[in-house]
């Protein structure tokens, strides 16, 4: 009986520790997602200087994610996509041309979509939106279209291609 209770206690502690580590990682990932939205919102509002400022914050949030506690398959996804995100964030931050920034944001968006789908960390509903003119997608915290690829020129252009409910 003592042996069984001991095994149950060990399993409970291990599960709790893993859940706690996962929840801390999820919190960090959700903070990165919020920072991503701020970059998207700056581009949708045609604010290239603000986009530079916000992408630096976003990149720092991605760097702050404690990915070592992720299960192996999720860790692989995170590492691959984080590399793309950091590279594209550096391109966006290094340009004063909004077209170049938007092209870099496209790469960031696809990497964030893959990360979100692979790690399932979102604490709120996320909308994957697509602009047929830009032939590109992005994540939005709102169902209403806010097009970061054309900004005020075509602010409402696009549609919701997928809805990812909170986990």
C-alpha positions, -999 to +999 in steps of 0.1 A: +000+000+000+028+024+009+045+016-024+013+024-044+009+057-025+045+066-032+041+059-069+009+080-070+027+108-052+056+108-076+033+108-106+013+136-091+044+157-085+058+151-119+025+159-136+021+191-116+056+202-123+051+196-161+018+214-161+033+243-142+063+245-166+039+243-195+016+270-181+046+293-176+057+287-212+021+293-223+020+326-205+053+337-222+039+325-256+007+345-250+028+376-242+046+371-275+013+368-293+001+400-277+033+417-288+028+403-323-007+419-324+009+452-316+032+449-347+002+439-368-018+469-355+010+493-362+013+481-398-025+481-403-024+518-392+005+526-416+028+535-387+062+522-398+082+538-369+058+523-344+061+489-362+099+491-357+095+498-320+068+471-315+087+444-334+117+449-311+094+442-281+079+412-299+113+398-307+123+402-270+091+383-259+099+354-283+135+353-268+120+352-233+100+320-240+114+291-218+112+266-246+134+240-229+103+226-210+083+219-241+078+183-252+103+173-279+079+177-309+067+211-297+103+222-289+113+214-325+084+235-339+092+264-316+129+264-324+124+263-362+097+290-362+115+312-336+145+313-359+123+325-388+105+350-365+138+365-352+153+368-387+122+384-401+118+407-371+154+419-376+145+426-413+114+446-403+133+465-376+160+474-400+138+490-426+121+523-429+102+512-460+067+500-450+065+477-480+097+459-469+083+458-433+051+443-445+070+416-465+090+408-434+058+407-414+044+381-438+072+357-428+067+365-391+029+358-395+034+324-412+059+314-385+035+325-357+006+306-374+027+274-374+038+280-338+002+286-326-011+255-344+017+233-333+019+244-296-018+253-290-010+279-264-036+307-270-056+317-240-081+337-261-097+330-295-074+338-324-085+345-360-064+336-389-072+361-416-062+362-452-058+389-478-063+376-514-046+407-528-015+402-508-018+364-510-008+364-473-023+356-439-019+369-404-033+364-369-058+388-353-072+391-319-105+404-334-128+389-359-130+422-378-104+425-406-075+448-399-052+443-429-015+448-420-004+443-457-022+472-472-031+494-441-055+523-448-054+516-485-074+483-480-079+481-443-110+458-445-096+436-473-096+399-464-115+373-446-113+350-416-099+318-429-098+299-396-108+305-360-087+289-333-105+287-300-087+293-267-070+263-250 
